[in-house]
Each structure stands twice: as structure tokens, then as C-alpha cells.
Amino acid sequence: MEFDAADEAAAKLREFSYPAEIEADMQALLESVTNLDVDEVQRVAGRLSEEMANGV
């Protein structure tokens, strides 16, 4: 993940508000994106995807 692209993605994610049930995971995702931690981004994104599929 390129640094500028990561900053842009994080900025877009910060524009939204999220349900309390996923707020901690969204914060973890933003930190992972900011830190360019691709493995952690994928792990947290997978967890978020499952949570959203379950109606969160």
C-alpha cells in the first residue's frame, strides 16, 4: 500500500460515523491503514465484513 493512497483511504474512512458495535474495529482499521500494515488491514477488514454480514 502506497503512503499517499493510505492517507487518502484513512481520510475517507474518517468522514463517516459508525455503529458503536464496530467503532473499535474501525479505529483498528484506521490505525492499520495509517501504519501501512497490510496484514492487519486484511484481518480487521475481514472481521468487519463478517460483522456487517451479520447485521451490525
mmCIF file as gemmi writes it, N, C-alpha and C atoms, coordinates in Angstrom:
data_model
loop_
_atom_site.group_PDB
_atom_site.id
_atom_site.type_symbol
_atom_site.label_atom_id
_atom_site.label_alt_id
_atom_site.label_comp_id
_atom_site.label_asym_id
_atom_site.label_entity_id
_atom_site.label_seq_id
_atom_site.pdbx_PDB_ins_code
_atom_site.Cartn_x
_atom_site.Cartn_y
_atom_site.Cartn_z
_atom_site.occupancy
_atom_site.B_iso_or_equiv
_atom_site.pdbx_formal_charge
_atom_site.auth_seq_id
_atom_site.auth_asym_id
_atom_site.pdbx_PDB_model_num
ATOM 1 N N . MET Axp A 1 ? 0.85 -1.168 0 1 0 ? 1 A 1
ATOM 2 C CA . MET Axp A 1 ? 0 0 0 1 0 ? 1 A 1
ATOM 3 C C . MET Axp A 1 ? 0.895 1.23 0 1 0 ? 1 A 1
ATOM 4 N N . GLU Axp A 2 ? 0.649 2.116 -0.904 1 0 ? 2 A 1
ATOM 5 C CA . GLU Axp A 2 ? 1.41 3.338 -1.022 1 0 ? 2 A 1
ATOM 6 C C . GLU Axp A 2 ? 0.993 4.326 0.066 1 0 ? 2 A 1
ATOM 7 N N . PHE Axp A 3 ? 1.935 5.101 0.578 1 0 ? 3 A 1
ATOM 8 C CA . PHE Axp A 3 ? 1.676 6.013 1.684 1 0 ? 3 A 1
ATOM 9 C C . PHE Axp A 3 ? 0.568 7.014 1.373 1 0 ? 3 A 1
ATOM 10 N N . ASP Axp A 4 ? 0.628 7.682 0.211 1 0 ? 4 A 1
ATOM 11 C CA . ASP Axp A 4 ? -0.394 8.673 -0.145 1 0 ? 4 A 1
ATOM 12 C C . ASP Axp A 4 ? -1.768 8.026 -0.281 1 0 ? 4 A 1
ATOM 13 N N . ALA Axp A 5 ? -1.813 6.853 -0.869 1 0 ? 5 A 1
ATOM 14 C CA . ALA Axp A 5 ? -3.089 6.144 -1.025 1 0 ? 5 A 1
ATOM 15 C C . ALA Axp A 5 ? -3.65 5.751 0.341 1 0 ? 5 A 1
ATOM 16 N N . ALA Axp A 6 ? -2.769 5.36 1.26 1 0 ? 6 A 1
ATOM 17 C CA . ALA Axp A 6 ? -3.205 5.002 2.604 1 0 ? 6 A 1
ATOM 18 C C . ALA Axp A 6 ? -3.784 6.218 3.321 1 0 ? 6 A 1
ATOM 19 N N . ASP Axp A 7 ? -3.134 7.362 3.185 1 0 ? 7 A 1
ATOM 20 C CA . ASP Axp A 7 ? -3.651 8.597 3.797 1 0 ? 7 A 1
ATOM 21 C C . ASP Axp A 7 ? -5.019 8.961 3.234 1 0 ? 7 A 1
ATOM 22 N N . GLU Axp A 8 ? -5.177 8.839 1.936 1 0 ? 8 A 1
ATOM 23 C CA . GLU Axp A 8 ? -6.462 9.148 1.306 1 0 ? 8 A 1
ATOM 24 C C . GLU Axp A 8 ? -7.557 8.192 1.779 1 0 ? 8 A 1
ATOM 25 N N . ALA Axp A 9 ? -7.234 6.915 1.86 1 0 ? 9 A 1
ATOM 26 C CA . ALA Axp A 9 ? -8.213 5.926 2.319 1 0 ? 9 A 1
ATOM 27 C C . ALA Axp A 9 ? -8.614 6.202 3.761 1 0 ? 9 A 1
ATOM 28 N N . ALA Axp A 10 ? -7.648 6.498 4.615 1 0 ? 10 A 1
ATOM 29 C CA . ALA Axp A 10 ? -7.947 6.782 6.02 1 0 ? 10 A 1
ATOM 30 C C . ALA Axp A 10 ? -8.796 8.042 6.14 1 0 ? 10 A 1
ATOM 31 N N . ALA Axp A 11 ? -8.502 9.05 5.359 1 0 ? 11 A 1
ATOM 32 C CA . ALA Axp A 11 ? -9.282 10.29 5.405 1 0 ? 11 A 1
ATOM 33 C C . ALA Axp A 11 ? -10.732 10.031 5.003 1 0 ? 11 A 1
ATOM 34 N N . LYS Axp A 12 ? -10.94 9.213 3.997 1 0 ? 12 A 1
ATOM 35 C CA . LYS Axp A 12 ? -12.307 8.883 3.567 1 0 ? 12 A 1
ATOM 36 C C . LYS Axp A 12 ? -13.049 8.109 4.649 1 0 ? 12 A 1
ATOM 37 N N . LEU Axp A 13 ? -12.358 7.177 5.305 1 0 ? 13 A 1
ATOM 38 C CA . LEU Axp A 13 ? -12.986 6.395 6.362 1 0 ? 13 A 1
ATOM 39 C C . LEU Axp A 13 ? -13.376 7.278 7.55 1 0 ? 13 A 1
ATOM 40 N N . ARG Axp A 14 ? -12.587 8.303 7.822 1 0 ? 14 A 1
ATOM 41 C CA . ARG Axp A 14 ? -12.868 9.194 8.949 1 0 ? 14 A 1
ATOM 42 C C . ARG Axp A 14 ? -14.078 10.093 8.695 1 0 ? 14 A 1
ATOM 43 N N . GLU Axp A 15 ? -14.514 10.215 7.45 1 0 ? 15 A 1
ATOM 44 C CA . GLU Axp A 15 ? -15.653 11.07 7.113 1 0 ? 15 A 1
ATOM 45 C C . GLU Axp A 15 ? -16.98 10.496 7.601 1 0 ? 15 A 1
ATOM 46 N N . PHE Axp A 16 ? -17.005 9.231 7.923 1 0 ? 16 A 1
ATOM 47 C CA . PHE Axp A 16 ? -18.249 8.56 8.28 1 0 ? 16 A 1
ATOM 48 C C . PHE Axp A 16 ? -18.325 8.314 9.777 1 0 ? 16 A 1
ATOM 49 N N . SER Axp A 17 ? -19.545 8.15 10.252 1 0 ? 17 A 1
ATOM 50 C CA . SER Axp A 17 ? -19.735 7.689 11.623 1 0 ? 17 A 1
ATOM 51 C C . SER Axp A 17 ? -20.188 6.234 11.543 1 0 ? 17 A 1
ATOM 52 N N . TYR Axp A 18 ? -19.843 5.465 12.557 1 0 ? 18 A 1
ATOM 53 C CA . TYR Axp A 18 ? -20.081 4.035 12.533 1 0 ? 18 A 1
ATOM 54 C C . TYR Axp A 18 ? -20.862 3.607 13.765 1 0 ? 18 A 1
ATOM 55 N N . PRO Axp A 19 ? -21.61 2.51 13.653 1 0 ? 19 A 1
ATOM 56 C CA . PRO Axp A 19 ? -22.321 1.991 14.828 1 0 ? 19 A 1
ATOM 57 C C . PRO Axp A 19 ? -21.327 1.639 15.937 1 0 ? 19 A 1
ATOM 58 N N . ALA Axp A 20 ? -21.784 1.789 17.161 1 0 ? 20 A 1
ATOM 59 C CA . ALA Axp A 20 ? -20.92 1.52 18.32 1 0 ? 20 A 1
ATOM 60 C C . ALA Axp A 20 ? -20.34 0.116 18.286 1 0 ? 20 A 1
ATOM 61 N N . GLU Axp A 21 ? -21.089 -0.839 17.727 1 0 ? 21 A 1
ATOM 62 C CA . GLU Axp A 21 ? -20.646 -2.236 17.695 1 0 ? 21 A 1
ATOM 63 C C . GLU Axp A 21 ? -19.372 -2.437 16.876 1 0 ? 21 A 1
ATOM 64 N N . ILE Axp A 22 ? -19.124 -1.558 15.917 1 0 ? 22 A 1
ATOM 65 C CA . ILE Axp A 22 ? -17.932 -1.728 15.078 1 0 ? 22 A 1
ATOM 66 C C . ILE Axp A 22 ? -16.934 -0.585 15.229 1 0 ? 22 A 1
ATOM 67 N N . GLU Axp A 23 ? -17.206 0.34 16.128 1 0 ? 23 A 1
ATOM 68 C CA . GLU Axp A 23 ? -16.329 1.507 16.295 1 0 ? 23 A 1
ATOM 69 C C . GLU Axp A 23 ? -14.888 1.1 16.612 1 0 ? 23 A 1
ATOM 70 N N . ALA Axp A 24 ? -14.695 0.147 17.511 1 0 ? 24 A 1
ATOM 71 C CA . ALA Axp A 24 ? -13.336 -0.283 17.872 1 0 ? 24 A 1
ATOM 72 C C . ALA Axp A 24 ? -12.623 -0.9 16.672 1 0 ? 24 A 1
ATOM 73 N N . ASP Axp A 25 ? -13.344 -1.692 15.885 1 0 ? 25 A 1
ATOM 74 C CA . ASP Axp A 25 ? -12.721 -2.292 14.695 1 0 ? 25 A 1
ATOM 75 C C . ASP Axp A 25 ? -12.405 -1.229 13.646 1 0 ? 25 A 1
ATOM 76 N N . MET Axp A 26 ? -13.259 -0.225 13.525 1 0 ? 26 A 1
ATOM 77 C CA . MET Axp A 26 ? -12.972 0.846 12.573 1 0 ? 26 A 1
ATOM 78 C C . MET Axp A 26 ? -11.723 1.612 13 1 0 ? 26 A 1
ATOM 79 N N . GLN Axp A 27 ? -11.592 1.853 14.292 1 0 ? 27 A 1
ATOM 80 C CA . GLN Axp A 27 ? -10.392 2.527 14.798 1 0 ? 27 A 1
ATOM 81 C C . GLN Axp A 27 ? -9.155 1.676 14.521 1 0 ? 27 A 1
ATOM 82 N N . ALA Axp A 28 ? -9.272 0.374 14.739 1 0 ? 28 A 1
ATOM 83 C CA . ALA Axp A 28 ? -8.156 -0.531 14.458 1 0 ? 28 A 1
ATOM 84 C C . ALA Axp A 28 ? -7.814 -0.524 12.971 1 0 ? 28 A 1
ATOM 85 N N . LEU Axp A 29 ? -8.833 -0.47 12.132 1 0 ? 29 A 1
ATOM 86 C CA . LEU Axp A 29 ? -8.605 -0.423 10.683 1 0 ? 29 A 1
ATOM 87 C C . LEU Axp A 29 ? -7.879 0.859 10.296 1 0 ? 29 A 1
ATOM 88 N N . LEU Axp A 30 ? -8.323 1.989 10.834 1 0 ? 30 A 1
ATOM 89 C CA . LEU Axp A 30 ? -7.665 3.261 10.534 1 0 ? 30 A 1
ATOM 90 C C . LEU Axp A 30 ? -6.207 3.251 10.976 1 0 ? 30 A 1
ATOM 91 N N . GLU Axp A 31 ? -5.941 2.715 12.142 1 0 ? 31 A 1
ATOM 92 C CA . GLU Axp A 31 ? -4.556 2.636 12.619 1 0 ? 31 A 1
ATOM 93 C C . GLU Axp A 31 ? -3.715 1.748 11.712 1 0 ? 31 A 1
ATOM 94 N N . SER Axp A 32 ? -4.29 0.642 11.281 1 0 ? 32 A 1
ATOM 95 C CA . SER Axp A 32 ? -3.57 -0.283 10.402 1 0 ? 32 A 1
ATOM 96 C C . SER Axp A 32 ? -3.264 0.352 9.054 1 0 ? 32 A 1
ATOM 97 N N . VAL Axp A 33 ? -4.233 1.082 8.527 1 0 ? 33 A 1
ATOM 98 C CA . VAL Axp A 33 ? -4.031 1.769 7.245 1 0 ? 33 A 1
ATOM 99 C C . VAL Axp A 33 ? -2.946 2.828 7.412 1 0 ? 33 A 1
ATOM 100 N N . THR Axp A 34 ? -3.039 3.609 8.473 1 0 ? 34 A 1
ATOM 101 C CA . THR Axp A 34 ? -2.05 4.66 8.732 1 0 ? 34 A 1
ATOM 102 C C . THR Axp A 34 ? -0.652 4.075 8.872 1 0 ? 34 A 1
ATOM 103 N N . ASN Axp A 35 ? -0.55 2.914 9.498 1 0 ? 35 A 1
ATOM 104 C CA . ASN Axp A 35 ? 0.746 2.263 9.709 1 0 ? 35 A 1
ATOM 105 C C . ASN Axp A 35 ? 1.2 1.408 8.522 1 0 ? 35 A 1
ATOM 106 N N . LEU Axp A 36 ? 0.397 1.393 7.471 1 0 ? 36 A 1
ATOM 107 C CA . LEU Axp A 36 ? 0.708 0.601 6.273 1 0 ? 36 A 1
ATOM 108 C C . LEU Axp A 36 ? 0.888 -0.88 6.598 1 0 ? 36 A 1
ATOM 109 N N . ASP Axp A 37 ? 0.111 -1.362 7.551 1 0 ? 37 A 1
ATOM 110 C CA . ASP Axp A 37 ? 0.168 -2.759 7.975 1 0 ? 37 A 1
ATOM 111 C C . ASP Axp A 37 ? -0.871 -3.559 7.191 1 0 ? 37 A 1
ATOM 112 N N . VAL Axp A 38 ? -0.481 -4.022 6.027 1 0 ? 38 A 1
ATOM 113 C CA . VAL Axp A 38 ? -1.396 -4.678 5.103 1 0 ? 38 A 1
ATOM 114 C C . VAL Axp A 38 ? -2.016 -5.929 5.721 1 0 ? 38 A 1
ATOM 115 N N . ASP Axp A 39 ? -1.23 -6.707 6.422 1 0 ? 39 A 1
ATOM 116 C CA . ASP Axp A 39 ? -1.765 -7.927 7.042 1 0 ? 39 A 1
ATOM 117 C C . ASP Axp A 39 ? -2.861 -7.601 8.052 1 0 ? 39 A 1
ATOM 118 N N . GLU Axp A 40 ? -2.624 -6.595 8.872 1 0 ? 40 A 1
ATOM 119 C CA . GLU Axp A 40 ? -3.617 -6.207 9.873 1 0 ? 40 A 1
ATOM 120 C C . GLU Axp A 40 ? -4.845 -5.587 9.209 1 0 ? 40 A 1
ATOM 121 N N . VAL Axp A 41 ? -4.646 -4.812 8.153 1 0 ? 41 A 1
ATOM 122 C CA . VAL Axp A 41 ? -5.785 -4.253 7.404 1 0 ? 41 A 1
ATOM 123 C C . VAL Axp A 41 ? -6.671 -5.387 6.913 1 0 ? 41 A 1
ATOM 124 N N . GLN Axp A 42 ? -6.072 -6.41 6.345 1 0 ? 42 A 1
ATOM 125 C CA . GLN Axp A 42 ? -6.855 -7.532 5.827 1 0 ? 42 A 1
ATOM 126 C C . GLN Axp A 42 ? -7.57 -8.279 6.941 1 0 ? 42 A 1
ATOM 127 N N . ARG Axp A 43 ? -6.91 -8.462 8.08 1 0 ? 43 A 1
ATOM 128 C CA . ARG Axp A 43 ? -7.52 -9.17 9.201 1 0 ? 43 A 1
ATOM 129 C C . ARG Axp A 43 ? -8.719 -8.394 9.752 1 0 ? 43 A 1
ATOM 130 N N . VAL Axp A 44 ? -8.531 -7.102 9.994 1 0 ? 44 A 1
ATOM 131 C CA . VAL Axp A 44 ? -9.609 -6.283 10.551 1 0 ? 44 A 1
ATOM 132 C C . VAL Axp A 44 ? -10.737 -6.124 9.531 1 0 ? 44 A 1
ATOM 133 N N . ALA Axp A 45 ? -10.389 -5.929 8.276 1 0 ? 45 A 1
ATOM 134 C CA . ALA Axp A 45 ? -11.414 -5.794 7.238 1 0 ? 45 A 1
ATOM 135 C C . ALA Axp A 45 ? -12.243 -7.071 7.125 1 0 ? 45 A 1
ATOM 136 N N . GLY Axp A 46 ? -11.603 -8.215 7.252 1 0 ? 46 A 1
ATOM 137 C CA . GLY Axp A 46 ? -12.34 -9.48 7.235 1 0 ? 46 A 1
ATOM 138 C C . GLY Axp A 46 ? -13.303 -9.587 8.399 1 0 ? 46 A 1
ATOM 139 N N . ARG Axp A 47 ? -12.847 -9.165 9.57 1 0 ? 47 A 1
ATOM 140 C CA . ARG Axp A 47 ? -13.704 -9.19 10.758 1 0 ? 47 A 1
ATOM 141 C C . ARG Axp A 47 ? -14.884 -8.218 10.578 1 0 ? 47 A 1
ATOM 142 N N . LEU Axp A 48 ? -14.62 -7.033 10.053 1 0 ? 48 A 1
ATOM 143 C CA . LEU Axp A 48 ? -15.687 -6.067 9.798 1 0 ? 48 A 1
ATOM 144 C C . LEU Axp A 48 ? -16.69 -6.605 8.783 1 0 ? 48 A 1
ATOM 145 N N . SER Axp A 49 ? -16.19 -7.251 7.771 1 0 ? 49 A 1
ATOM 146 C CA . SER Axp A 49 ? -17.058 -7.823 6.751 1 0 ? 49 A 1
ATOM 147 C C . SER Axp A 49 ? -18.014 -8.849 7.365 1 0 ? 49 A 1
ATOM 148 N N . GLU Axp A 50 ? -17.483 -9.692 8.238 1 0 ? 50 A 1
ATOM 149 C CA . GLU Axp A 50 ? -18.312 -10.689 8.914 1 0 ? 50 A 1
ATOM 150 C C . GLU Axp A 50 ? -19.356 -10.019 9.81 1 0 ? 50 A 1
ATOM 151 N N . GLU Axp A 51 ? -18.934 -8.997 10.548 1 0 ? 51 A 1
ATOM 152 C CA . GLU Axp A 51 ? -19.858 -8.295 11.427 1 0 ? 51 A 1
ATOM 153 C C . GLU Axp A 51 ? -20.987 -7.645 10.633 1 0 ? 51 A 1
ATOM 154 N N . MET Axp A 52 ? -20.649 -7.026 9.52 1 0 ? 52 A 1
ATOM 155 C CA . MET Axp A 52 ? -21.672 -6.377 8.691 1 0 ? 52 A 1
ATOM 156 C C . MET Axp A 52 ? -22.588 -7.394 8.044 1 0 ? 52 A 1
ATOM 157 N N . ALA Axp A 53 ? -22.055 -8.529 7.666 1 0 ? 53 A 1
ATOM 158 C CA . ALA Axp A 53 ? -22.877 -9.593 7.078 1 0 ? 53 A 1
ATOM 159 C C . ALA Axp A 53 ? -23.883 -10.135 8.095 1 0 ? 53 A 1
ATOM 160 N N . ASN Axp A 54 ? -23.508 -10.018 9.388 1 0 ? 54 A 1
ATOM 161 C CA . ASN Axp A 54 ? -24.385 -10.481 10.458 1 0 ? 54 A 1
ATOM 162 C C . ASN Axp A 54 ? -25.325 -9.387 10.943 1 0 ? 54 A 1
ATOM 163 N N . GLY Axp A 55 ? -25.385 -8.288 10.223 1 0 ? 55 A 1
ATOM 164 C CA . GLY Axp A 55 ? -26.363 -7.261 10.51 1 0 ? 55 A 1
ATOM 165 C C . GLY Axp A 55 ? -25.954 -6.17 11.469 1 0 ? 55 A 1
ATOM 166 N N . VAL Axp A 56 ? -24.68 -5.991 11.684 1 0 ? 56 A 1
ATOM 167 C CA . VAL Axp A 56 ? -24.232 -4.907 12.573 1 0 ? 56 A 1
ATOM 168 C C . VAL Axp A 56 ? -24.275 -3.615 11.827 1 0 ? 56 A 1
